[in-house]
Each structure stands twice: as C-alpha cells, then as structure tokens.
Amino acid sequence: MVKTINIKSSKRIEFIDITEKINSIIMQSGIVEGACFISVPHTTAALTINENSDPDVLIDILNKTCKLIPQVEGYSHSEGNSDSHIKSSLFSPSHSLIINENKLLLGIWQAVYFCEFDGPRNRHVYIKLIPG
C-alpha cells in the first residue's frame, strides 16, 4: 500500500520537515523493521536529508542554491520556473531509508525535508513501506 502526505507550501522556495509525518505512518503500519521508500511526483520539488538542529544550515543551503541557480538567467523554458526544475534535479525526487524500532533510522541531527522550489503549491509525497 502507498500512503500520501499532503503538503501545502507557503513560499516559492522552502524546506518543510516531514520526518514526523513519515514516522507517524510507520507507527500506524505496525512495521518494526523494514524499508521506507519516499517519492515526490513533482518536477519542481524534491527531497533532502539534512540537519534539523540549527535552522541556519537550511538557510545556508537555500541561499547557496539560489545563488548558484538564480530565478532569472535567460532560460529557454517559457513558464518562468526553469530554476525550479534545475534545483529539483540537483536534489532528489526519492529516498530509501531504513525502518528500525518503528521509526526511520536517521542520525541524531538528521531530518527528511520536502524541498519546494516553485511554490506556494499543494503537493504530495508518496510513502511505501516494506516490512523486513
């Protein structure tokens, strides 16, 4: 079974921590050990795993990403969101993670972030759990 997390982004570019939403789905499933597949079905959004302790880390990542890939750069794509497509390609549309003791097995400072690059929008993240 595939579960869906609905996300409503509020800015053009932002990182949204979805770790607890994923862990809630895992807890409800009853799976203690296994694998969790996370997928974003959007071409201007992505996923990343990074620090959840110091918010300046995410600010630095977003600022550097926007500096490297500016919104206006003479792109060919006519919709005005080429930078969003490029940013999402540099991150990842999916991740495979380990489930251990009824939750994601992450490092002490890690969280799973939905990366919005063309918001605000209503988005989806798909979660597939495999017992093991």
C-alpha positions in Angstrom: 0.0 0.0 0.0 1.2 3.5 -0.8 0.4 6.3 1.7 0.2 10.0 0.7 1.4 13.0 2.7 -0.3 16.2 1.6 1.8 19.4 1.8 0.8 23.0 1.3 3.9 25.1 0.8 3.7 28.8 1.7 6.7 30.2 -0.1 8.3 29.9 -3.6 11.3 28.2 -2.1 11.3 26.4 1.3 12.3 23.2 3.1 9.5 21.5 5.1 10.4 18.9 7.7 8.2 15.8 7.1 10.1 13.4 9.4 7.3 13.2 12.0 4.6 12.7 9.3 6.6 9.7 7.9 7.2 8.3 11.4 3.5 8.5 12.1 2.7 6.5 9.0 5.3 3.9 10.1 3.9 3.7 13.6 0.4 3.3 12.3 1.6 0.5 10.0 2.9 -1.6 12.8 6.1 -2.3 10.9 9.0 -2.5 13.4 11.9 -3.3 10.9 12.0 -2.8 7.2 12.4 -0.2 4.5 10.7 3.1 3.7 10.6 4.5 0.2 9.7 8.2 -0.2 8.9 9.7 -3.5 7.9 13.2 -4.8 5.8 13.2 -8.0 6.7 16.8 -9.0 9.3 18.2 -11.3 9.9 21.3 -9.3 10.1 19.8 -5.9 12.4 17.2 -4.3 13.6 15.6 -1.0 16.7 16.0 1.0 18.0 14.7 4.3 19.9 17.2 6.4 20.4 18.8 9.8 17.3 19.5 12.0 19.1 21.2 14.9 20.4 24.5 13.6 18.0 26.3 11.1 20.9 28.3 9.7 22.0 25.1 7.9 18.8 25.1 5.8 19.1 28.9 5.2 22.7 28.4 4.0 21.7 25.6 1.7 18.8 27.6 0.2 20.8 30.8 -0.2 23.7 29.0 -1.9 21.3 27.0 -4.2 19.6 30.3 -5.2 22.9 32.0 -5.8 24.2 29.1 -8.0 20.8 28.8 -9.8 19.2 32.2 -10.0 15.5 32.5 -10.8 16.2 34.7 -13.8 19.0 33.6 -16.0 17.8 33.7 -19.7 16.4 30.2 -19.6 14.6 28.7 -22.6 11.7 27.2 -20.7 8.8 29.7 -21.1 7.0 29.1 -17.8 9.5 31.1 -15.8 10.4 28.2 -13.5 13.4 26.7 -15.1 15.5 27.4 -12.0 13.0 25.2 -10.0 13.4 22.3 -12.4 17.2 22.6 -12.2 17.1 22.8 -8.4 14.9 19.8 -8.0 17.2 17.8 -10.3 20.2 18.5 -8.2 18.4 17.3 -5.1 16.4 14.0 -5.4 12.8 13.0 -6.1 13.2 9.9 -3.9 15.0 8.3 -0.9 15.1 4.8 0.5 15.5 4.7 4.3 15.7 2.0 6.9 12.9 1.4 9.4 14.2 0.4 12.8 12.2 0.2 16.1 9.0 1.6 14.4 10.7 4.7 13.0 13.1 6.0 10.4 16.7 5.2 11.2 18.3 8.6 11.0 21.3 10.3 12.5 20.8 12.3 15.7 20.7 15.6 13.8 19.0 14.4 10.6 15.5 15.1 9.3 13.7 14.4 6.0 12.8 17.6 4.2 10.4 18.3 1.4 12.1 20.8 -0.9 9.7 23.3 -2.5 11.2 25.2 -5.4 8.1 26.6 -7.2 5.5 27.4 -4.6 3.3 28.1 -3.0 1.5 24.9 -4.0 -0.4 21.9 -2.9 2.0 18.9 -3.1 2.2 15.2 -2.4 4.8 12.9 -1.1 4.3 9.1 -1.5 5.4 6.7 1.2 5.8 2.9 0.5 6.7 0.7 3.5 8.2 -2.8 3.2 8.4 -5.0 6.2 11.6 -6.9 6.7 
